[in-house]
Amino acid sequence: MIYRESIPDIYKIIFPVSNLTNSSGQVNGVYCSNYIDRYIDVSIALERNSLIVHSTHEIDEIFAGRNLVIRIFNGRLVKSEVNLPEHYINDDYFEFMSESADIKNHISKFEKILKGECSEDISLTIAYNVACLLNLEYQDILLDELVDRVSTFMKSIPYVPV
């Protein structure tokens, strides 16, 4: 199945799907479109419920622009697209959505979410990513409906400073 890839590429496939926690499923972000079919093959072979997400900006999560979302539940595969406006992309968006090894950076981002200080575009992007996680448990609910529920919940959280 992955005979064409080099050893480092094998780890890009095996490591994310080697979750042994007996979870109900797993979201796998795929940054490189070359790996999408491999993730599908491995998820089906492992009989794992999965959501595979890929942004056309070569990012491993839902992001502004066109995103591919592949749901694999009980061996059934459904592909769909999530399209977020390209005009979302600006320096603030990239800075907020970028990953960081600094835990304080993550806490700061989370605090901004709780305070409602995120722009609407960042909040919607976060809601889509959270909805993907929830979709593993709530498979009968459409992703857009989960996004609406997450967005409503995010807006209803009262911020209480610690």
mmCIF file of the C-alpha atoms, coordinates in Angstrom:
data_MODEL
# 
_entry.id   MODEL 
# 
loop_
_atom_site.group_PDB 
_atom_site.id 
_atom_site.type_symbol 
_atom_site.label_atom_id 
_atom_site.label_alt_id 
_atom_site.label_comp_id 
_atom_site.label_asym_id 
_atom_site.label_entity_id 
_atom_site.label_seq_id 
_atom_site.pdbx_PDB_ins_code 
_atom_site.Cartn_x 
_atom_site.Cartn_y 
_atom_site.Cartn_z 
_atom_site.occupancy 
_atom_site.B_iso_or_equiv 
_atom_site.pdbx_formal_charge 
_atom_site.auth_seq_id 
_atom_site.auth_comp_id 
_atom_site.auth_asym_id 
_atom_site.auth_atom_id 
_atom_site.pdbx_PDB_model_num 
ATOM 1   C CA . MET A 1 1   ? 0.000   0.000  0.000  1.00 0.00 ? 1   MET A CA 1 
ATOM 2   C CA . ILE A 1 2   ? 2.710   2.516  0.867  1.00 0.00 ? 2   ILE A CA 1 
ATOM 3   C CA . TYR A 1 3   ? 5.539   0.911  -1.077 1.00 0.00 ? 3   TYR A CA 1 
ATOM 4   C CA . ARG A 1 4   ? 6.248   4.059  -3.115 1.00 0.00 ? 4   ARG A CA 1 
ATOM 5   C CA . GLU A 1 5   ? 6.981   6.277  -0.166 1.00 0.00 ? 5   GLU A CA 1 
ATOM 6   C CA . SER A 1 6   ? 10.224  6.613  1.733  1.00 0.00 ? 6   SER A CA 1 
ATOM 7   C CA . ILE A 1 7   ? 10.639  5.688  5.398  1.00 0.00 ? 7   ILE A CA 1 
ATOM 8   C CA . PRO A 1 8   ? 9.875   9.242  6.688  1.00 0.00 ? 8   PRO A CA 1 
ATOM 9   C CA . ASP A 1 9   ? 6.672   9.182  4.641  1.00 0.00 ? 9   ASP A CA 1 
ATOM 10  C CA . ILE A 1 10  ? 5.610   5.903  6.240  1.00 0.00 ? 10  ILE A CA 1 
ATOM 11  C CA . TYR A 1 11  ? 5.707   7.586  9.664  1.00 0.00 ? 11  TYR A CA 1 
ATOM 12  C CA . LYS A 1 12  ? 3.490   10.383 8.358  1.00 0.00 ? 12  LYS A CA 1 
ATOM 13  C CA . ILE A 1 13  ? 0.845   7.720  7.697  1.00 0.00 ? 13  ILE A CA 1 
ATOM 14  C CA . ILE A 1 14  ? 1.377   5.238  10.535 1.00 0.00 ? 14  ILE A CA 1 
ATOM 15  C CA . PHE A 1 15  ? 1.921   7.590  13.481 1.00 0.00 ? 15  PHE A CA 1 
ATOM 16  C CA . PRO A 1 16  ? -1.394  9.510  13.233 1.00 0.00 ? 16  PRO A CA 1 
ATOM 17  C CA . VAL A 1 17  ? -3.484  6.363  12.833 1.00 0.00 ? 17  VAL A CA 1 
ATOM 18  C CA . SER A 1 18  ? -1.729  4.347  15.549 1.00 0.00 ? 18  SER A CA 1 
ATOM 19  C CA . ASN A 1 19  ? -4.053  5.660  18.261 1.00 0.00 ? 19  ASN A CA 1 
ATOM 20  C CA . LEU A 1 20  ? -4.556  2.778  20.678 1.00 0.00 ? 20  LEU A CA 1 
ATOM 21  C CA . THR A 1 21  ? -6.942  4.549  23.047 1.00 0.00 ? 21  THR A CA 1 
ATOM 22  C CA . ASN A 1 22  ? -10.030 2.691  21.796 1.00 0.00 ? 22  ASN A CA 1 
ATOM 23  C CA . SER A 1 23  ? -11.607 6.007  20.907 1.00 0.00 ? 23  SER A CA 1 
ATOM 24  C CA . SER A 1 24  ? -14.790 6.037  18.840 1.00 0.00 ? 24  SER A CA 1 
ATOM 25  C CA . GLY A 1 25  ? -12.844 7.508  15.944 1.00 0.00 ? 25  GLY A CA 1 
ATOM 26  C CA . GLN A 1 26  ? -10.143 9.872  14.950 1.00 0.00 ? 26  GLN A CA 1 
ATOM 27  C CA . VAL A 1 27  ? -9.708  13.100 13.005 1.00 0.00 ? 27  VAL A CA 1 
ATOM 28  C CA . ASN A 1 28  ? -6.637  13.019 10.802 1.00 0.00 ? 28  ASN A CA 1 
ATOM 29  C CA . GLY A 1 29  ? -5.461  16.262 9.286  1.00 0.00 ? 29  GLY A CA 1 
ATOM 30  C CA . VAL A 1 30  ? -3.573  15.704 6.054  1.00 0.00 ? 30  VAL A CA 1 
ATOM 31  C CA . TYR A 1 31  ? -1.405  18.598 4.938  1.00 0.00 ? 31  TYR A CA 1 
ATOM 32  C CA . CYS A 1 32  ? -0.232  16.990 1.662  1.00 0.00 ? 32  CYS A CA 1 
ATOM 33  C CA . SER A 1 33  ? -2.815  15.837 -0.868 1.00 0.00 ? 33  SER A CA 1 
ATOM 34  C CA . ASN A 1 34  ? -0.510  12.951 -1.882 1.00 0.00 ? 34  ASN A CA 1 
ATOM 35  C CA . TYR A 1 35  ? -1.348  11.244 1.418  1.00 0.00 ? 35  TYR A CA 1 
ATOM 36  C CA . ILE A 1 36  ? -5.141  11.431 1.301  1.00 0.00 ? 36  ILE A CA 1 
ATOM 37  C CA . ASP A 1 37  ? -5.669  8.087  -0.456 1.00 0.00 ? 37  ASP A CA 1 
ATOM 38  C CA . ARG A 1 38  ? -3.194  6.422  1.914  1.00 0.00 ? 38  ARG A CA 1 
ATOM 39  C CA . TYR A 1 39  ? -5.088  7.686  4.966  1.00 0.00 ? 39  TYR A CA 1 
ATOM 40  C CA . ILE A 1 40  ? -8.333  6.416  3.455  1.00 0.00 ? 40  ILE A CA 1 
ATOM 41  C CA . ASP A 1 41  ? -6.809  2.979  2.773  1.00 0.00 ? 41  ASP A CA 1 
ATOM 42  C CA . VAL A 1 42  ? -5.340  2.689  6.272  1.00 0.00 ? 42  VAL A CA 1 
ATOM 43  C CA . SER A 1 43  ? -8.549  3.865  8.005  1.00 0.00 ? 43  SER A CA 1 
ATOM 44  C CA . ILE A 1 44  ? -10.641 1.357  6.073  1.00 0.00 ? 44  ILE A CA 1 
ATOM 45  C CA . ALA A 1 45  ? -8.119  -1.468 6.619  1.00 0.00 ? 45  ALA A CA 1 
ATOM 46  C CA . LEU A 1 46  ? -8.114  -0.761 10.374 1.00 0.00 ? 46  LEU A CA 1 
ATOM 47  C CA . GLU A 1 47  ? -11.931 -0.552 10.369 1.00 0.00 ? 47  GLU A CA 1 
ATOM 48  C CA . ARG A 1 48  ? -11.560 2.820  12.052 1.00 0.00 ? 48  ARG A CA 1 
ATOM 49  C CA . ASN A 1 49  ? -14.180 5.551  12.002 1.00 0.00 ? 49  ASN A CA 1 
ATOM 50  C CA . SER A 1 50  ? -12.303 8.574  10.733 1.00 0.00 ? 50  SER A CA 1 
ATOM 51  C CA . LEU A 1 51  ? -12.633 12.092 9.553  1.00 0.00 ? 51  LEU A CA 1 
ATOM 52  C CA . ILE A 1 52  ? -9.868  13.133 7.211  1.00 0.00 ? 52  ILE A CA 1 
ATOM 53  C CA . VAL A 1 53  ? -9.500  16.868 6.602  1.00 0.00 ? 53  VAL A CA 1 
ATOM 54  C CA . HIS A 1 54  ? -7.307  18.652 4.077  1.00 0.00 ? 54  HIS A CA 1 
ATOM 55  C CA . SER A 1 55  ? -7.100  22.307 3.135  1.00 0.00 ? 55  SER A CA 1 
ATOM 56  C CA . THR A 1 56  ? -6.098  23.203 -0.408 1.00 0.00 ? 56  THR A CA 1 
ATOM 57  C CA . HIS A 1 57  ? -3.622  25.568 1.245  1.00 0.00 ? 57  HIS A CA 1 
ATOM 58  C CA . GLU A 1 58  ? -1.726  22.378 2.235  1.00 0.00 ? 58  GLU A CA 1 
ATOM 59  C CA . ILE A 1 59  ? -2.776  22.725 5.866  1.00 0.00 ? 59  ILE A CA 1 
ATOM 60  C CA . ASP A 1 60  ? -3.881  19.792 8.021  1.00 0.00 ? 60  ASP A CA 1 
ATOM 61  C CA . GLU A 1 61  ? -7.127  21.293 9.310  1.00 0.00 ? 61  GLU A CA 1 
ATOM 62  C CA . ILE A 1 62  ? -10.144 23.275 8.161  1.00 0.00 ? 62  ILE A CA 1 
ATOM 63  C CA . PHE A 1 63  ? -8.845  26.627 6.936  1.00 0.00 ? 63  PHE A CA 1 
ATOM 64  C CA . ALA A 1 64  ? -10.030 29.554 4.816  1.00 0.00 ? 64  ALA A CA 1 
ATOM 65  C CA . GLY A 1 65  ? -10.638 28.483 1.231  1.00 0.00 ? 65  GLY A CA 1 
ATOM 66  C CA . ARG A 1 66  ? -11.564 25.039 -0.064 1.00 0.00 ? 66  ARG A CA 1 
ATOM 67  C CA . ASN A 1 67  ? -11.321 22.072 2.318  1.00 0.00 ? 67  ASN A CA 1 
ATOM 68  C CA . LEU A 1 68  ? -11.864 18.395 1.694  1.00 0.00 ? 68  LEU A CA 1 
ATOM 69  C CA . VAL A 1 69  ? -13.642 16.469 4.464  1.00 0.00 ? 69  VAL A CA 1 
ATOM 70  C CA . ILE A 1 70  ? -13.775 12.689 4.150  1.00 0.00 ? 70  ILE A CA 1 
ATOM 71  C CA . ARG A 1 71  ? -15.952 10.743 6.569  1.00 0.00 ? 71  ARG A CA 1 
ATOM 72  C CA . ILE A 1 72  ? -15.376 7.029  7.016  1.00 0.00 ? 72  ILE A CA 1 
ATOM 73  C CA . PHE A 1 73  ? -17.999 5.443  9.248  1.00 0.00 ? 73  PHE A CA 1 
ATOM 74  C CA . ASN A 1 74  ? -18.516 1.689  9.417  1.00 0.00 ? 74  ASN A CA 1 
ATOM 75  C CA . GLY A 1 75  ? -16.557 1.250  6.189  1.00 0.00 ? 75  GLY A CA 1 
ATOM 76  C CA . ARG A 1 76  ? -18.696 3.771  4.281  1.00 0.00 ? 76  ARG A CA 1 
ATOM 77  C CA . LEU A 1 77  ? -16.829 6.672  2.711  1.00 0.00 ? 77  LEU A CA 1 
ATOM 78  C CA . VAL A 1 78  ? -18.409 10.082 2.064  1.00 0.00 ? 78  VAL A CA 1 
ATOM 79  C CA . LYS A 1 79  ? -16.437 12.996 0.603  1.00 0.00 ? 79  LYS A CA 1 
ATOM 80  C CA . SER A 1 80  ? -17.606 16.585 0.945  1.00 0.00 ? 80  SER A CA 1 
ATOM 81  C CA . GLU A 1 81  ? -16.211 20.080 0.797  1.00 0.00 ? 81  GLU A CA 1 
ATOM 82  C CA . VAL A 1 82  ? -16.211 22.929 3.270  1.00 0.00 ? 82  VAL A CA 1 
ATOM 83  C CA . ASN A 1 83  ? -15.626 26.292 1.666  1.00 0.00 ? 83  ASN A CA 1 
ATOM 84  C CA . LEU A 1 84  ? -14.702 29.243 3.844  1.00 0.00 ? 84  LEU A CA 1 
ATOM 85  C CA . PRO A 1 85  ? -14.195 32.632 2.207  1.00 0.00 ? 85  PRO A CA 1 
ATOM 86  C CA . GLU A 1 86  ? -10.673 33.331 0.947  1.00 0.00 ? 86  GLU A CA 1 
ATOM 87  C CA . HIS A 1 87  ? -10.969 36.916 2.190  1.00 0.00 ? 87  HIS A CA 1 
ATOM 88  C CA . TYR A 1 88  ? -10.574 35.509 5.712  1.00 0.00 ? 88  TYR A CA 1 
ATOM 89  C CA . ILE A 1 89  ? -6.868  35.159 5.009  1.00 0.00 ? 89  ILE A CA 1 
ATOM 90  C CA . ASN A 1 90  ? -4.879  38.019 6.495  1.00 0.00 ? 90  ASN A CA 1 
ATOM 91  C CA . ASP A 1 91  ? -1.983  38.366 8.927  1.00 0.00 ? 91  ASP A CA 1 
ATOM 92  C CA . ASP A 1 92  ? -4.204  38.080 12.035 1.00 0.00 ? 92  ASP A CA 1 
ATOM 93  C CA . TYR A 1 93  ? -5.892  34.938 10.683 1.00 0.00 ? 93  TYR A CA 1 
ATOM 94  C CA . PHE A 1 94  ? -2.572  33.249 9.872  1.00 0.00 ? 94  PHE A CA 1 
ATOM 95  C CA . GLU A 1 95  ? -1.083  34.234 13.222 1.00 0.00 ? 95  GLU A CA 1 
ATOM 96  C CA . PHE A 1 96  ? -4.059  32.922 15.196 1.00 0.00 ? 96  PHE A CA 1 
ATOM 97  C CA . MET A 1 97  ? -4.427  29.694 13.204 1.00 0.00 ? 97  MET A CA 1 
ATOM 98  C CA . SER A 1 98  ? -0.712  28.860 13.109 1.00 0.00 ? 98  SER A CA 1 
ATOM 99  C CA . GLU A 1 99  ? 0.614   26.172 15.408 1.00 0.00 ? 99  GLU A CA 1 
ATOM 100 C CA . SER A 1 100 ? 3.045   26.947 18.164 1.00 0.00 ? 100 SER A CA 1 
ATOM 101 C CA . ALA A 1 101 ? 5.092   24.903 20.585 1.00 0.00 ? 101 ALA A CA 1 
ATOM 102 C CA . ASP A 1 102 ? 4.607   27.599 23.208 1.00 0.00 ? 102 ASP A CA 1 
ATOM 103 C CA . ILE A 1 103 ? 1.897   26.590 25.690 1.00 0.00 ? 103 ILE A CA 1 
ATOM 104 C CA . LYS A 1 104 ? 1.414   30.237 26.716 1.00 0.00 ? 104 LYS A CA 1 
ATOM 105 C CA . ASN A 1 105 ? 0.552   31.028 23.114 1.00 0.00 ? 105 ASN A CA 1 
ATOM 106 C CA . HIS A 1 106 ? -2.158  28.346 23.153 1.00 0.00 ? 106 HIS A CA 1 
ATOM 107 C CA . ILE A 1 107 ? -3.535  29.593 26.468 1.00 0.00 ? 107 ILE A CA 1 
ATOM 108 C CA . SER A 1 108 ? -3.646  33.126 25.093 1.00 0.00 ? 108 SER A CA 1 
ATOM 109 C CA . LYS A 1 109 ? -5.575  31.921 22.026 1.00 0.00 ? 109 LYS A CA 1 
ATOM 110 C CA . PHE A 1 110 ? -8.003  29.943 24.169 1.00 0.00 ? 110 PHE A CA 1 
ATOM 111 C CA . GLU A 1 111 ? -8.554  32.964 26.404 1.00 0.00 ? 111 GLU A CA 1 
ATOM 112 C CA . LYS A 1 112 ? -9.342  35.119 23.346 1.00 0.00 ? 112 LYS A CA 1 
ATOM 113 C CA . ILE A 1 113 ? -11.913 32.532 22.260 1.00 0.00 ? 113 ILE A CA 1 
ATOM 114 C CA . LEU A 1 114 ? -13.531 32.558 25.718 1.00 0.00 ? 114 LEU A CA 1 
ATOM 115 C CA . LYS A 1 115 ? -13.553 36.359 25.852 1.00 0.00 ? 115 LYS A CA 1 
ATOM 116 C CA . GLY A 1 116 ? -15.162 36.553 22.426 1.00 0.00 ? 116 GLY A CA 1 
ATOM 117 C CA . GLU A 1 117 ? -12.220 38.569 21.135 1.00 0.00 ? 117 GLU A CA 1 
ATOM 118 C CA . CYS A 1 118 ? -11.758 36.493 17.988 1.00 0.00 ? 118 CYS A CA 1 
ATOM 119 C CA . SER A 1 119 ? -12.938 37.825 14.675 1.00 0.00 ? 119 SER A CA 1 
ATOM 120 C CA . GLU A 1 120 ? -15.961 36.130 13.105 1.00 0.00 ? 120 GLU A CA 1 
ATOM 121 C CA . ASP A 1 121 ? -13.760 34.391 10.521 1.00 0.00 ? 121 ASP A CA 1 
ATOM 122 C CA . ILE A 1 122 ? -11.484 32.864 13.157 1.00 0.00 ? 122 ILE A CA 1 
ATOM 123 C CA . SER A 1 123 ? -14.478 31.804 15.278 1.00 0.00 ? 123 SER A CA 1 
ATOM 124 C CA . LEU A 1 124 ? -16.108 30.092 12.291 1.00 0.00 ? 124 LEU A CA 1 
ATOM 125 C CA . THR A 1 125 ? -12.880 28.286 11.383 1.00 0.00 ? 125 THR A CA 1 
ATOM 126 C CA . ILE A 1 126 ? -12.521 27.070 14.976 1.00 0.00 ? 126 ILE A CA 1 
ATOM 127 C CA . ALA A 1 127 ? -16.177 25.997 15.022 1.00 0.00 ? 127 ALA A CA 1 
ATOM 128 C CA . TYR A 1 128 ? -15.644 23.870 11.894 1.00 0.00 ? 128 TYR A CA 1 
ATOM 129 C CA . ASN A 1 129 ? -12.600 22.175 13.392 1.00 0.00 ? 129 ASN A CA 1 
ATOM 130 C CA . VAL A 1 130 ? -14.439 21.458 16.664 1.00 0.00 ? 130 VAL A CA 1 
ATOM 131 C CA . ALA A 1 131 ? -17.468 20.203 14.705 1.00 0.00 ? 131 ALA A CA 1 
ATOM 132 C CA . CYS A 1 132 ? -15.235 17.699 12.905 1.00 0.00 ? 132 CYS A CA 1 
ATOM 133 C CA . LEU A 1 133 ? -14.250 16.236 16.271 1.00 0.00 ? 133 LEU A CA 1 
ATOM 134 C CA . LEU A 1 134 ? -17.879 16.118 17.414 1.00 0.00 ? 134 LEU A CA 1 
ATOM 135 C CA . ASN A 1 135 ? -18.937 14.496 14.143 1.00 0.00 ? 135 ASN A CA 1 
ATOM 136 C CA . LEU A 1 136 ? -17.086 11.340 15.173 1.00 0.00 ? 136 LEU A CA 1 
ATOM 137 C CA . GLU A 1 137 ? -19.498 10.903 18.073 1.00 0.00 ? 137 GLU A CA 1 
ATOM 138 C CA . TYR A 1 138 ? -22.587 12.455 16.484 1.00 0.00 ? 138 TYR A CA 1 
ATOM 139 C CA . GLN A 1 139 ? -22.431 10.862 13.055 1.00 0.00 ? 139 GLN A CA 1 
ATOM 140 C CA . ASP A 1 140 ? -26.114 11.385 12.289 1.00 0.00 ? 140 ASP A CA 1 
ATOM 141 C CA . ILE A 1 141 ? -25.867 15.168 12.610 1.00 0.00 ? 141 ILE A CA 1 
ATOM 142 C CA . LEU A 1 142 ? -24.742 17.105 9.550  1.00 0.00 ? 142 LEU A CA 1 
ATOM 143 C CA . LEU A 1 143 ? -21.446 18.934 9.893  1.00 0.00 ? 143 LEU A CA 1 
ATOM 144 C CA . ASP A 1 144 ? -23.014 22.346 9.203  1.00 0.00 ? 144 ASP A CA 1 
ATOM 145 C CA . GLU A 1 145 ? -25.572 21.771 11.957 1.00 0.00 ? 145 GLU A CA 1 
ATOM 146 C CA . LEU A 1 146 ? -22.784 20.871 14.379 1.00 0.00 ? 146 LEU A CA 1 
ATOM 147 C CA . VAL A 1 147 ? -20.974 24.068 13.342 1.00 0.00 ? 147 VAL A CA 1 
ATOM 148 C CA . ASP A 1 148 ? -24.104 26.079 14.183 1.00 0.00 ? 148 ASP A CA 1 
ATOM 149 C CA . ARG A 1 149 ? -24.352 24.394 17.578 1.00 0.00 ? 149 ARG A CA 1 
ATOM 150 C CA . VAL A 1 150 ? -20.659 24.941 18.342 1.00 0.00 ? 150 VAL A CA 1 
ATOM 151 C CA . SER A 1 151 ? -20.859 28.600 17.259 1.00 0.00 ? 151 SER A CA 1 
ATOM 152 C CA . THR A 1 152 ? -23.907 29.181 19.454 1.00 0.00 ? 152 THR A CA 1 
ATOM 153 C CA . PHE A 1 153 ? -22.183 27.491 22.384 1.00 0.00 ? 153 PHE A CA 1 
ATOM 154 C CA . MET A 1 154 ? -18.981 29.514 21.908 1.00 0.00 ? 154 MET A CA 1 
ATOM 155 C CA . LYS A 1 155 ? -20.988 32.745 21.981 1.00 0.00 ? 155 LYS A CA 1 
ATOM 156 C CA . SER A 1 156 ? -22.888 31.694 25.113 1.00 0.00 ? 156 SER A CA 1 
ATOM 157 C CA . ILE A 1 157 ? -19.874 30.930 27.306 1.00 0.00 ? 157 ILE A CA 1 
ATOM 158 C CA . PRO A 1 158 ? -19.579 33.607 29.978 1.00 0.00 ? 158 PRO A CA 1 
ATOM 159 C CA . TYR A 1 159 ? -15.987 34.680 30.516 1.00 0.00 ? 159 TYR A CA 1 
ATOM 160 C CA . VAL A 1 160 ? -14.915 34.681 34.146 1.00 0.00 ? 160 VAL A CA 1 
ATOM 161 C CA . PRO A 1 161 ? -11.349 35.891 34.744 1.00 0.00 ? 161 PRO A CA 1 
ATOM 162 C CA . VAL A 1 162 ? -9.269  33.609 36.920 1.00 0.00 ? 162 VAL A CA 1 
# 
